């Protein structure tokens, strides 16, 4: 009486009896190519060495299988995925707020912040806020944002050009 076959693994590569292809290209534990052989024969050779037959490239023709310890293979793949997830950086949008009649020193401090944010790979939203009668001097705000644009030209590009939104003028810079 044959025992019922276990369900295939839900995550990770297929291994041993879960490999569905009749023939596979086999690579041994030392990285030597043993050529194309029947899956059963390859499984017996892997068991003889004390390892599993793991399908590493299922989309190839024929699929590529290696002699590996399947638990160790899954563990290393998980560690590699965690390292990739940890090292990727999400791009944030930092905001710098200014006024149209900003003083030179304050402007320099804001520009240092913009350069720092761009250097870290973040986008920078420059917001120019008009209060009271300043709104009638929109050209001053446009000149200031063009000055910011010129000062950041070497390491940032303008993603969205200056535009008015109510009492604010906005511009978005992103790293080159």
Secondary structure, 3 states (H helix, E strand, C coil): CCCCCCCCCCCCCCEHHHCCCCEEEEECCCCCEEEEEEHHHHHHHHHHHCCEEEEEECCCCCCEEEEECHHHHHHHHHHHHHHHHHHCCCCCEEEEEEECCCCHHHHHHHHHHHHHHHHCCCEEEEEEECCHHHHHCHHHHHHHHHHHHHHCCCCEEEEEEEEEECCEEEEEEEEC
